[in-house]
Structure formats: C-alpha cells, structure tokens
C-alpha cells in the first residue's frame, strides 16, 4: 500500500508553531521520521491558522526538499497555493485534493497536467458527501471522465470515498468500503483508491483501534493508498500483516522487519 504521512499539517500545534517561527528543524525531523517509519510520500498542509498560506507553503516545501526528494501531497483548498506547491514539489507529487464539482475539476485538473502530478479526488459535490455507495460511485465516474478529458491517466488518479467520523456517521463506513470495492470496475485500468484514514476515528475514545480496524477492512476490499500516521507502529504492523495475509508479501517469521527493510 502507498502511504502518505499526515504529520506535516498546520492543524497540529507543533507544526503550526514551527511555521509561525520558521523552525525548519521540527519540519525536517517530522519528514525524516515519517519516511523512516514507512511513508512513501508526505502530506504538506499549512493549516487554517496560516496568515500567509502561499509563503508558508513555499517555506514548508523548501525546507522539506533540503532533506528529501520523496513525493509530496500538496494539501490546500486555495488555487494559488496549490499551483505554487505543485511547482516546487516536482513531478510525481500529488494534488490534494479536488472534489467532484465540475468547476473545481476544470480549475485543478489542468494544474495536475501542467506539473505532471497525481490527483486525489473526493467523492463529494455541492450537496456534500453522499450517504450511499451508489452516489459516491456516480461522482467517481464523473471524476474519471473529467480526468480523461484533461489528459490525466487513470493510474495517476486516486479516488477518496471520504470516510466521516464513525461516531456521527456510522452508516457511511459501509458505503466507503463498497465504494472502494466498486471503483475497480469503473474503467480499465481503474483509478486507484485512497483514504484520509484518521477521519474515521475523529472524536472517538479509542482512535488507534478504530483506525487500524478500518484500514485492514479497506485493504481487504482493494484500498491502494492512505493518508495516515506512519509513526503509529501498531497501525503500520496491522497494515503489513493485512497485506501479508492478502498475499502481497511472502511469509517469513520476521516479515515485519523484512517489510521495513525493503
């Protein structure tokens, strides 16, 4: 599974303070620790408290690029900030994210094409997040069609079925799992699927257990990628073990260590 580390986000107090004081050591340490723990890419989000999102995004990516060339997921709702981020992140990074609204797709997909970035697209529209899998899949199909129109290969498109907190939208969990399963049938080759995993446990008392259980369930239905906390060793162990049981890795008694040494 492709893992995007979630920790460089201005919603976290330590990151928000590091951005405000321009303490690059905190950001660089978070980048290195997540990659060492198994992340394949890093989410980069300046957070809602940023006074100057464009300059802060430029600073974040610049200091991350001092320690790694791994792909970045430029995470913002602002068009100018997204373009600046993608221009600095380089080819193969991620536009995180667009919704299924045509107006947003027509603005953001050309940026992805221009900067040769992959695209994370949410199955939501002006009406919000659908409660059932059928409506989510309809949005996903529209996203795929728009991506094709803009010359973006479906292999570079990641559909996020938008998991909501289980304590307020319990029925949505089943809809998300069904969407992940059915996305493989939209086209050939199909788009990839991704989850912002920690959303499912927001506000719950046992967040780690909820996260790792839902991740394993989603993997069994074909999940390709997740934005998650790679520093949670039990979560990572659950992911590695699930992939082993799904036949994606060869068993040996030290399979956890073997995975981490890849």
PADO-285815 format. One record per residue: residue number from 1; x, y, z of N, C-alpha, C in turn. Coordinates in Angstrom, 1 decimal. Layout:
<nodes>
NODE  seq  n.east  n.north    n.up  ca.east  ca.north   ca.up  c.east  c.north    c.up
NODE  NUM       X        Y       Z        X         Y       Z       X        Y       Z
...
</nodes>
This chain:
<nodes>
NODE  seq  n.east  n.north    n.up  ca.east  ca.north   ca.up  c.east  c.north    c.up
NODE    1     0.8     -1.2     0.0      0.0       0.0     0.0     0.9      1.2     0.0
NODE    2     0.4      2.2    -0.7      1.2       3.5    -0.8     0.7      4.4     0.4
NODE    3     1.7      4.8     1.2      1.4       5.6     2.4     1.9      7.0     2.3
NODE    4     0.9      7.9     2.6      1.3       9.3     2.7     1.2      9.8     4.1
NODE    5     2.3     10.2     4.6      2.4      10.6     6.0     1.7     11.9     6.3
NODE    6     0.9     11.9     7.3     -0.1      13.0     7.6     0.4     14.1     8.5
NODE    7     1.6     14.0     9.1      2.0      14.7    10.3     2.4     16.2    10.0
NODE    8     2.8     16.5     8.7      3.2      17.9     8.4     2.0     18.7     8.0
NODE    9     1.2     19.1     9.1     -0.1      19.7     8.9    -0.2     20.8     9.9
NODE   10    -0.5     22.0     9.5     -0.6      23.1    10.4    -1.8     23.0    11.5
NODE   11    -2.6     22.0    11.3     -3.6      21.7    12.3    -3.0     21.1    13.6
NODE   12    -1.8     20.5    13.5     -1.1      20.1    14.6    -0.3     21.2    15.3
NODE   13    -0.4     21.4    16.6      0.2      22.5    17.3     1.7     22.7    17.0
NODE   14     2.4     21.6    17.0      3.9      21.7    16.8     4.2     22.2    15.4
NODE   15     3.5     21.8    14.5      3.7      22.2    13.1     3.3     23.7    12.9
NODE   16     2.1     24.0    13.5      1.7      25.4    13.4     2.7     26.4    14.0
NODE   17     3.3     26.0    15.2      4.3      26.8    15.8     5.6     26.9    15.0
NODE   18     5.9     25.8    14.4      7.1      25.7    13.6     7.0     26.6    12.3
NODE   19     5.8     26.6    11.7      5.6      27.5    10.6     5.6     29.0    11.0
NODE   20     5.0     29.3    12.1      5.0      30.7    12.6     6.4     31.2    13.0
NODE   21     7.2     30.3    13.6      8.6      30.8    14.0     9.6     30.4    13.0
NODE   22     9.2     29.8    11.9     10.1      29.3    10.8    11.3     28.4    11.4
NODE   23    10.8     27.5    12.2     11.7      26.5    12.8    11.8     25.3    11.9
NODE   24    12.7     25.3    11.0     12.7      24.2    10.0    13.2     22.9    10.5
NODE   25    13.9     22.8    11.7     14.3      21.6    12.2    13.2     20.7    12.6
NODE   26    12.1     21.2    13.2     10.9      20.5    13.5    10.3     19.8    12.3
NODE   27    10.1     20.6    11.2      9.5      20.1    10.0    10.4     19.0     9.4
NODE   28    11.7     19.3     9.3     12.6      18.3     8.7    12.7     17.0     9.5
NODE   29    12.6     17.1    10.8     12.6      15.9    11.7    11.3     15.1    11.4
NODE   30    10.2     15.8    11.3      8.9      15.1    11.0     9.0     14.4     9.7
NODE   31     9.6     15.1     8.7      9.7      14.5     7.4    10.5     13.2     7.4
NODE   32    11.7     13.3     8.1     12.6      12.1     8.1    12.0     11.0     8.9
NODE   33    11.4     11.3    10.0     10.8      10.2    10.9     9.7      9.5    10.2
NODE   34     8.8     10.2     9.4      7.7       9.5     8.7     8.3      8.6     7.6
NODE   35     9.3      9.1     6.9      9.8       8.3     5.8    10.5      7.1     6.4
NODE   36    11.2      7.2     7.5     11.9       6.1     8.1    10.9      5.1     8.6
NODE   37     9.7      5.5     9.0      8.7       4.6     9.5     7.9      3.9     8.4
NODE   38     8.1      4.3     7.2      7.5       3.6     6.1     6.6      4.5     5.1
NODE   39     6.6      5.8     5.3      5.8       6.6     4.4     6.5      6.7     3.0
NODE   40     5.7      6.7     2.0      6.2       6.8     0.6     6.1      8.2     0.1
NODE   41     5.3      9.0     0.8      5.2      10.4     0.4     4.7     11.2     1.7
NODE   42     4.8     12.5     1.6      4.4      13.3     2.7     3.4     14.3     2.4
NODE   43     2.3     14.4     3.2      1.3      15.4     3.0     1.9     16.7     3.6
NODE   44     1.6     17.8     2.9      2.1      19.1     3.3     0.9     20.1     3.3
NODE   45     0.5     20.6     4.5     -0.6      21.4     4.7    -0.3     22.5     5.7
NODE   46    -0.4     23.8     5.3     -0.1      24.9     6.2    -1.1     25.1     7.3
NODE   47    -2.3     24.5     7.2     -3.3      24.7     8.2    -4.1     25.9     8.1
NODE   48    -5.2     26.0     8.8     -6.1      27.1     8.7    -5.7     28.3     9.4
NODE   49    -4.7     28.2    10.3     -4.2      29.4    11.0    -3.1     30.2    10.3
NODE   50    -2.7     29.7     9.2     -1.6      30.4     8.5    -2.1     31.8     8.0
NODE   51    -1.2     32.8     8.3     -1.5      34.2     8.0    -1.2     34.5     6.5
NODE   52    -0.3     33.7     5.9      0.1      33.8     4.5     0.3     32.5     3.9
NODE   53    -0.8     31.8     3.5     -0.6      30.4     3.1     0.3     30.2     1.9
NODE   54     0.4     31.1     1.0      1.2      30.9    -0.2     2.7     30.9     0.3
NODE   55     3.1     31.9     1.1      4.5      32.0     1.5     4.8     30.8     2.5
NODE   56     3.9     30.4     3.3      4.1      29.3     4.2     4.2     28.0     3.5
NODE   57     3.5     27.8     2.4      3.6      26.6     1.7     4.9     26.5     1.0
NODE   58     5.4     27.7     0.4      6.7      27.7    -0.2     7.8     27.4     0.8
NODE   59     7.7     28.0     2.0      8.7      27.7     3.0     8.7     26.2     3.4
NODE   60     7.5     25.7     3.6      7.4      24.3     4.0     8.1     23.3     3.0
NODE   61     7.7     23.5     1.8      8.2      22.6     0.7     9.7     22.8     0.6
NODE   62    10.2     24.0     0.6     11.6      24.3     0.5    12.4     23.6     1.6
NODE   63    12.0     23.7     2.8     12.8      23.1     3.9    12.7     21.6     3.9
NODE   64    11.5     21.0     3.4     11.4      19.6     3.3    12.3     19.1     2.2
NODE   65    12.4     19.9     1.1     13.3      19.5     0.0    14.8     19.5     0.3
NODE   66    15.1     20.1     1.4     16.5      20.1     1.9    16.9     18.8     2.4
NODE   67    15.9     17.9     2.8     16.2      16.6     3.4    15.7     15.4     2.6
NODE   68    14.8     15.6     1.7     14.3      14.5     0.9    13.7     15.0    -0.4
NODE   69    13.8     14.1    -1.4     13.2      14.3    -2.7    12.0     13.4    -2.9
NODE   70    11.4     12.8    -1.9     10.3      11.9    -2.0     9.0     12.8    -2.4
NODE   71     8.0     12.1    -3.0      6.8      12.8    -3.4     6.1     13.5    -2.3
NODE   72     5.5     14.6    -2.6      4.7      15.4    -1.6     3.3     15.5    -2.1
NODE   73     2.4     15.5    -1.1      1.0      15.8    -1.4     0.6     17.2    -1.0
NODE   74     0.5     18.1    -2.0      0.2      19.5    -1.7    -1.3     19.6    -1.3
NODE   75    -1.5     19.9     0.0     -2.8      19.8     0.6    -3.3     21.2     0.9
NODE   76    -4.2     21.7     0.0     -4.7      23.1     0.2    -6.0     23.2    -0.6
NODE   77    -6.9     24.2    -0.2     -8.1      24.5    -0.9    -7.9     25.7    -1.8
NODE   78    -6.8     26.4    -1.7     -6.5      27.6    -2.4    -5.8     27.4    -3.7
NODE   79    -6.3     27.9    -4.8     -5.8      27.6    -6.1    -4.3     28.1    -6.3
NODE   80    -4.0     29.3    -5.9     -2.7      29.9    -6.0    -1.7     29.2    -5.1
NODE   81    -2.1     28.7    -4.0     -1.2      28.0    -3.1    -1.0     26.6    -3.7
NODE   82    -2.0     26.0    -4.3     -1.8      24.7    -4.9    -0.8     24.8    -6.0
NODE   83    -0.9     25.8    -6.9      0.0      25.9    -8.0     1.4     26.2    -7.5
NODE   84     1.6     27.0    -6.6      2.9      27.3    -6.0     3.5     26.0    -5.4
NODE   85     2.7     25.2    -4.7      3.1      24.0    -4.1     3.5     23.0    -5.1
NODE   86     2.7     22.8    -6.1      3.0      21.8    -7.2     4.3     22.2    -8.0
NODE   87     4.4     23.4    -8.2      5.6      23.9    -8.9     6.9     23.6    -8.2
NODE   88     6.8     23.6    -6.9      8.0      23.3    -6.0     8.2     21.8    -5.7
NODE   89     7.0     21.1    -5.6      7.1      19.7    -5.2     7.7     18.8    -6.3
NODE   90     7.5     19.2    -7.6      8.1      18.4    -8.7     7.2     17.3    -9.2
NODE   91     7.5     16.7   -10.3      6.7      15.7   -11.0     6.5     14.5   -10.1
NODE   92     5.3     13.9   -10.2      5.1      12.7    -9.4     4.5     13.0    -8.0
NODE   93     4.4     14.2    -7.6      3.8      14.6    -6.3     2.2     14.6    -6.5
NODE   94     1.5     15.0    -5.5      0.1      14.8    -5.5    -0.6     16.2    -5.4
NODE   95    -1.7     16.4    -6.1     -2.6      17.5    -5.9    -3.7     16.9    -4.9
NODE   96    -3.7     17.5    -3.7     -4.6      17.0    -2.6    -5.4     18.2    -2.1
NODE   97    -6.6     18.4    -2.6     -7.4      17.5    -3.5    -8.4     18.3    -4.2
NODE   98    -9.2     17.6    -5.1    -10.3      18.3    -5.7   -11.6     17.5    -5.3
NODE   99   -12.7     18.1    -5.4    -14.0      17.4    -5.2   -14.5     17.0    -6.6
NODE  100   -15.7     16.5    -6.7    -16.2      16.1    -8.0   -17.0     17.2    -8.7
NODE  101   -17.0     18.4    -8.1    -17.7      19.5    -8.8   -17.0     19.9   -10.1
NODE  102   -17.7     20.0   -11.1    -17.1      20.3   -12.4   -16.2     21.6   -12.4
NODE  103   -16.7     22.6   -11.7    -16.0      23.9   -11.7   -14.6     23.7   -11.0
NODE  104   -14.5     22.9   -10.0    -13.2      22.6    -9.3   -12.3     21.7   -10.2
NODE  105   -12.9     20.7   -10.8    -12.2      19.8   -11.7   -11.6     20.6   -12.8
NODE  106   -12.3     21.5   -13.4    -11.9      22.3   -14.5   -10.7     23.3   -14.1
NODE  107   -10.7     23.7   -12.9     -9.6      24.5   -12.4    -8.4     23.8   -12.0
NODE  108    -8.6     22.6   -11.3     -7.4      21.9   -10.7    -6.8     20.9   -11.6
NODE  109    -7.6     20.2   -12.4     -7.0      19.2   -13.3    -6.0     19.7   -14.3
NODE  110    -6.2     20.9   -14.8     -5.1      21.5   -15.7    -3.8     21.7   -14.9
NODE  111    -3.9     22.0   -13.6     -2.7      22.2   -12.8    -2.0     20.9   -12.7
NODE  112    -2.7     19.8   -12.4     -2.1      18.5   -12.3    -1.4     18.1   -13.6
NODE  113    -2.1     18.4   -14.7     -1.5      18.1   -16.0    -0.2     18.9   -16.3
NODE  114    -0.3     20.2   -15.9      0.8      21.1   -16.2     2.1     20.7   -15.4
NODE  115     1.9     20.2   -14.1      3.0      19.9   -13.3     3.2     18.4   -13.1
NODE  116     2.5     17.6   -14.0      2.7      16.1   -14.0     2.5     15.5   -12.6
NODE  117     1.5     16.0   -12.0      1.2      15.5   -10.6     0.1     14.5   -10.6
NODE  118     0.0     13.6    -9.6     -1.1      12.7    -9.4    -2.2     13.5    -8.7
NODE  119    -3.4     12.9    -8.8     -4.6      13.7    -8.3    -5.4     12.9    -7.3
NODE  120    -5.6     13.5    -6.1     -6.5      12.9    -5.1    -7.9     13.6    -5.3
NODE  121    -8.9     12.9    -5.6    -10.2      13.5    -5.8   -11.3     12.9    -4.9
NODE  122   -12.1     13.7    -4.3    -13.1      13.3    -3.2   -14.4     13.1    -3.9
NODE  123   -15.1     12.0    -3.4    -16.4      11.8    -3.9   -17.5     12.6    -3.2
NODE  124   -17.4     13.9    -3.4    -18.3      14.8    -2.9   -18.6     15.9    -3.9
NODE  125   -19.8     16.6    -3.8    -20.1      17.6    -4.7   -20.8     18.8    -3.9
NODE  126   -21.5     19.6    -4.6    -22.1      20.8    -4.0   -23.1     20.4    -2.9
NODE  127   -23.6     19.2    -3.0    -24.6      18.7    -2.0   -23.9     18.0    -0.8
NODE  128   -22.6     17.9    -0.9    -21.8      17.3     0.2   -21.4     15.9    -0.1
NODE  129   -21.3     15.1     1.0    -20.8      13.7     0.9   -22.1     12.8     0.8
NODE  130   -22.2     12.0    -0.2    -23.4      11.2    -0.3   -23.4     10.1     0.8
NODE  131   -24.6      9.7     1.2    -24.7       8.7     2.3   -24.5      7.3     1.8
NODE  132   -24.6      7.0     0.5    -24.6       5.7    -0.1   -23.5      5.5    -1.1
NODE  133   -23.1      4.3    -1.4    -22.1       3.9    -2.3   -22.4      4.3    -3.7
NODE  134   -23.7      4.1    -4.1    -24.1       4.4    -5.5   -23.8      5.8    -5.9
NODE  135   -24.2      6.8    -5.0    -24.0       8.2    -5.3   -22.5      8.5    -5.3
NODE  136   -21.7      7.9    -4.4    -20.3       8.1    -4.4   -19.7      7.6    -5.7
NODE  137   -20.1      6.5    -6.2    -19.6       5.9    -7.4   -19.9      6.7    -8.6
NODE  138   -21.1      7.3    -8.6    -21.5       8.2    -9.7   -20.6      9.4    -9.8
NODE  139   -20.3     10.0    -8.6    -19.3      11.1    -8.6   -17.9     10.6    -9.1
NODE  140   -17.5      9.4    -8.6    -16.2       8.9    -9.0   -16.1      8.7   -10.5
NODE  141   -17.2      8.2   -11.1    -17.2       8.0   -12.6   -17.1      9.4   -13.3
NODE  142   -17.7     10.4   -12.8    -17.6      11.7   -13.4   -16.2     12.3   -13.2
NODE  143   -15.6     12.0   -12.1    -14.2      12.4   -11.9   -13.3     11.8   -12.9
NODE  144   -13.5     10.5   -13.1    -12.7       9.7   -14.1   -12.8     10.3   -15.5
NODE  145   -14.1     10.6   -15.9    -14.3      11.1   -17.2   -13.6     12.5   -17.4
NODE  146   -13.7     13.3   -16.3    -13.1      14.6   -16.4   -11.6     14.5   -16.5
NODE  147   -11.0     13.6   -15.7     -9.6      13.3   -15.8    -9.1     12.9   -17.2
NODE  148    -9.9     12.1   -17.8     -9.5      11.6   -19.2    -9.6     12.8   -20.1
NODE  149   -10.6     13.7   -20.0    -10.8      14.8   -20.8    -9.6     15.8   -20.7
NODE  150    -9.0     15.8   -19.5     -7.8      16.7   -19.3    -6.5     16.0   -19.5
NODE  151    -6.5     14.8   -20.0     -5.3      14.0   -20.4    -4.6     13.5   -19.2
NODE  152    -5.3     13.2   -18.1     -4.7      12.6   -16.9    -5.0     11.1   -16.9
NODE  153    -3.9     10.3   -16.9     -4.1       8.8   -16.9    -4.8      8.3   -15.6
NODE  154    -5.7      7.4   -15.8     -6.4       6.9   -14.6    -5.5      6.3   -13.5
NODE  155    -4.3      5.8   -13.9     -3.4       5.2   -12.9    -2.8      6.3   -12.0
NODE  156    -3.0      7.6   -12.4     -2.5       8.7   -11.6    -3.6      9.4   -10.9
NODE  157    -4.8      8.8   -10.9     -6.0       9.3   -10.2    -6.3      8.5    -9.0
NODE  158    -6.4      9.1    -7.9     -6.8       8.4    -6.6    -8.1      8.9    -6.1
NODE  159    -9.1      8.0    -6.1    -10.4       8.3    -5.6   -10.5      8.2    -4.1
NODE  160   -10.9      9.2    -3.4    -11.1       9.2    -2.0   -12.6      9.2    -1.7
NODE  161   -13.1      8.1    -1.1    -14.5       7.9    -0.9   -15.0      8.6     0.3
NODE  162   -14.2      9.4     1.0    -14.5      10.3     2.1   -15.1      9.6     3.3
NODE  163   -14.3      9.1     4.1    -14.8       8.5     5.3   -15.1      9.6     6.4
NODE  164   -16.2      9.6     7.0    -16.6      10.5     8.0   -16.5      9.8     9.4
NODE  165   -16.4     10.6    10.5    -16.3      10.0    11.8   -17.4      9.0    12.1
NODE  166   -17.0      7.9    12.6    -17.9       6.8    12.9   -18.9      7.2    14.0
NODE  167   -18.5      8.1    14.9    -19.4       8.5    16.0   -20.6      9.4    15.5
NODE  168   -20.5      9.9    14.3    -21.5      10.8    13.8   -22.1     10.3    12.5
NODE  169   -21.4      9.4    11.8    -21.9       8.9    10.5   -21.6      7.4    10.4
NODE  170   -22.1      6.6    11.3    -21.7       5.2    11.3   -22.0      4.4    10.0
NODE  171   -23.1      4.7     9.4    -23.5       4.0     8.2   -22.6      4.3     7.0
NODE  172   -21.9      5.4     7.1    -21.0       5.8     5.9   -19.8      4.8     5.8
NODE  173   -19.4      4.2     6.9    -18.3       3.3     6.8   -18.5      2.2     5.8
NODE  174   -19.7      1.6     5.8    -20.0       0.5     4.9   -20.1      1.1     3.4
NODE  175   -20.6      2.3     3.3    -20.7       2.9     1.9   -19.3      3.1     1.4
NODE  176   -18.4      3.6     2.2    -17.0       3.8     1.8   -16.3      2.5     1.4
NODE  177   -16.5      1.4     2.1    -15.9       0.2     1.8   -16.5     -0.4     0.5
NODE  178   -17.8     -0.2     0.3    -18.4      -0.7    -1.0   -17.8      0.2    -2.2
NODE  179   -17.6      1.5    -1.9    -17.1       2.3    -3.0   -15.7      1.9    -3.4
NODE  180   -14.9      1.6    -2.4    -13.5       1.1    -2.7   -13.5     -0.1    -3.5
NODE  181   -14.4     -1.0    -3.2    -14.5      -2.3    -4.0   -15.0     -2.0    -5.4
NODE  182   -16.0     -1.2    -5.6    -16.6      -1.0    -6.9   -15.8     -0.1    -7.8
NODE  183   -14.9      0.7    -7.2    -14.1       1.6    -8.0   -13.2      0.9    -9.0
NODE  184   -12.9     -0.4    -8.7    -12.1      -1.2    -9.6   -12.8     -1.5   -10.9
NODE  185   -14.1     -1.3   -10.9    -14.9      -1.7   -12.1   -15.3     -0.5   -13.0
NODE  186   -14.9      0.7   -12.6    -15.3       1.9   -13.3   -14.7      2.0   -14.7
NODE  187   -13.4      1.6   -14.8    -12.8       1.6   -16.1   -11.6      0.7   -16.1
NODE  188   -10.9      0.5   -17.2     -9.7      -0.3   -17.3    -8.6      0.4   -18.1
NODE  189    -7.5      0.7   -17.4     -7.2       0.4   -16.0    -8.0      1.3   -15.1
NODE  190    -8.3      0.8   -13.9     -9.1       1.6   -12.9    -8.4      2.7   -12.2
NODE  191    -9.1      3.7   -11.6     -8.4       4.6   -10.8    -7.9      3.9    -9.5
NODE  192    -7.0      4.5    -8.8     -6.6       3.9    -7.5    -7.6      4.5    -6.4
NODE  193    -7.5      3.9    -5.3     -8.4       4.4    -4.2    -7.5      4.8    -3.0
NODE  194    -8.0      5.7    -2.2     -7.2       6.3    -1.1    -8.2      6.7     0.0
NODE  195    -7.7      6.7     1.2     -8.5       7.2     2.3    -7.7      8.2     3.2
NODE  196    -8.3      9.2     3.7     -7.8      10.0     4.8    -8.2      9.3     6.1
NODE  197    -7.3      8.3     6.5     -7.8       7.3     7.4    -8.2      7.9     8.8
NODE  198    -7.5      8.9     9.3     -7.8       9.3    10.7    -9.1     10.0    10.8
NODE  199    -9.8     10.3     9.7    -11.1      10.9     9.8   -12.1     10.0    10.4
NODE  200   -11.9      8.7    10.2    -12.9       7.7    10.7   -13.0      7.7    12.3
NODE  201   -11.9      8.1    12.9    -11.8       8.0    14.4   -12.0      9.3    15.1
NODE  202   -12.2     10.4    14.3    -12.3      11.7    14.9   -13.3     11.7    16.0
NODE  203   -12.9     12.1    17.2    -13.9      12.2    18.3   -14.2     11.0    19.1
NODE  204   -13.6      9.8    18.7    -13.9       8.6    19.4   -12.9      8.4    20.5
NODE  205   -13.2      7.5    21.4    -12.4       7.3    22.6   -11.2      6.4    22.3
NODE  206   -11.3      5.5    21.3    -10.3       4.5    21.1    -9.8      4.7    19.6
NODE  207    -9.2      5.8    19.3     -8.9       6.2    18.0    -7.9      5.2    17.3
NODE  208    -6.8      4.7    18.0     -5.9       3.8    17.3    -6.6      2.5    16.9
NODE  209    -7.5      2.0    17.7     -8.2       0.7    17.4    -9.1      0.9    16.2
NODE  210    -9.9      2.0    16.2    -10.8       2.3    15.1   -10.0      2.4    13.8
NODE  211    -8.9      3.2    13.8     -8.1       3.4    12.6    -7.6      2.1    12.0
NODE  212    -7.0      1.3    12.9     -6.3       0.1    12.3    -7.3     -1.0    11.9
NODE  213    -8.5     -1.0    12.6     -9.5      -2.0    12.1   -10.1     -1.6    10.8
NODE  214   -10.4     -0.3    10.6    -11.0       0.2     9.3    -9.9      0.0     8.2
NODE  215    -8.7      0.3     8.5     -7.6       0.2     7.5    -7.6     -1.3     7.0
NODE  216    -7.6     -2.3     7.9     -7.5      -3.7     7.5    -8.7     -4.0     6.6
NODE  217    -9.9     -3.6     7.0    -11.1      -3.9     6.3   -11.0     -3.3     4.9
NODE  218   -10.5     -2.1     4.8    -10.4      -1.4     3.5    -9.4     -2.1     2.6
NODE  219    -8.3     -2.5     3.2     -7.3      -3.2     2.4    -7.8     -4.5     1.8
NODE  220    -8.7     -5.2     2.5     -9.2      -6.4     2.0   -10.1     -6.2     0.8
NODE  221   -10.7     -5.0     0.7    -11.5      -4.6    -0.5   -10.8     -3.9    -1.6
NODE  222    -9.5     -3.8    -1.4     -8.7      -3.3    -2.6    -8.1     -1.9    -2.4
NODE  223    -8.1     -1.3    -1.2     -7.6       0.0    -1.0    -6.1      0.1    -1.4
NODE  224    -5.8      1.1    -2.2     -4.4       1.3    -2.7    -3.5      2.2    -1.9
NODE  225    -4.1      3.1    -1.2     -3.3       4.1    -0.6    -4.0      4.7     0.6
NODE  226    -3.3      5.4     1.5     -3.9       6.0     2.7    -3.0      7.2     3.2
NODE  227    -3.7      8.2     3.6     -3.0       9.3     4.3    -3.2      9.0     5.8
NODE  228    -2.1      8.7     6.5     -2.2       8.2     7.8    -0.9      8.6     8.6
NODE  229    -0.9      8.2     9.9      0.2       8.4    10.8     1.2      7.2    10.8
NODE  230     2.3      7.3    10.0      3.2       6.2     9.9     4.0      6.0    11.2
NODE  231     3.9      7.0    12.1      4.6       6.8    13.4     3.8      6.0    14.4
NODE  232     2.6      5.6    14.1      1.8       4.6    14.9     2.3      3.2    14.5
NODE  233     3.2      2.6    15.3      3.7       1.3    14.9     2.7      0.2    14.8
NODE  234     1.7      0.2    15.7      0.7      -0.8    15.7    -0.2     -0.7    14.4
NODE  235    -0.4      0.5    14.0     -1.2       0.7    12.8    -0.4      0.2    11.6
NODE  236     0.9      0.5    11.5      1.7       0.0    10.5     1.9     -1.5    10.5
NODE  237     2.0     -2.1    11.7      2.1      -3.5    11.8     0.8     -4.2    11.3
NODE  238    -0.3     -3.6    11.6     -1.6      -4.1    11.1    -1.7     -4.1     9.6
NODE  239    -1.2     -3.0     9.0     -1.2      -2.9     7.5    -0.3     -3.9     6.9
NODE  240     0.9     -4.1     7.5      1.9      -5.0     6.9     1.3     -6.4     7.0
NODE  241     0.7     -6.8     8.1      0.1      -8.1     8.3    -1.0     -8.4     7.4
NODE  242    -1.9     -7.3     7.2     -3.0      -7.5     6.3    -2.5     -7.8     4.9
NODE  243    -1.5     -7.0     4.5     -1.0      -7.2     3.1    -0.4     -8.6     3.0
NODE  244     0.3     -9.1     4.1      0.8     -10.4     4.0    -0.3    -11.5     3.8
NODE  245    -1.4    -11.3     4.6     -2.5     -12.3     4.5    -3.2    -12.2     3.2
NODE  246    -3.1    -11.1     2.5     -3.7     -10.9     1.2    -2.8    -11.4     0.1
NODE  247    -1.6    -11.9     0.5     -0.7     -12.5    -0.5     0.2    -11.5    -1.2
NODE  248     0.3    -10.3    -0.7      1.1      -9.3    -1.3     2.6     -9.3    -0.9
NODE  249     2.9    -10.1     0.1      4.3     -10.3     0.5     4.4    -11.8     0.9
NODE  250     5.6    -12.3     0.8      5.9     -13.7     1.1     6.2    -13.8     2.6
NODE  251     5.6    -14.8     3.2      5.7     -15.0     4.7     7.1    -15.4     5.1
NODE  252     7.6    -14.9     6.2      8.7     -15.4     6.9     8.5    -14.9     8.3
NODE  253     9.2    -15.6     9.3      8.9     -15.2    10.7     9.2    -13.8    11.0
NODE  254    10.1    -13.2    10.3     10.5     -11.8    10.6     9.9    -10.9     9.5
NODE  255     8.7    -11.2     9.1      8.1     -10.4     8.0     7.9     -8.9     8.2
NODE  256     7.7     -8.6     9.5      7.6      -7.1     9.8     8.9     -6.4     9.6
NODE  257    10.0     -7.0    10.1     11.3      -6.4     9.8    11.7     -6.4     8.3
NODE  258    11.3     -7.5     7.7     11.6      -7.6     6.3    10.9     -6.5     5.5
NODE  259     9.7     -6.3     5.8      8.9      -5.2     5.1     9.6     -3.9     5.3
NODE  260    10.0     -3.6     6.5     10.6      -2.3     6.8    12.0     -2.1     6.2
NODE  261    12.6     -3.2     5.8     14.0      -3.1     5.2    13.9     -3.0     3.7
NODE  262    12.7     -3.1     3.1     12.6      -3.0     1.7    13.0     -1.7     1.2
</nodes>
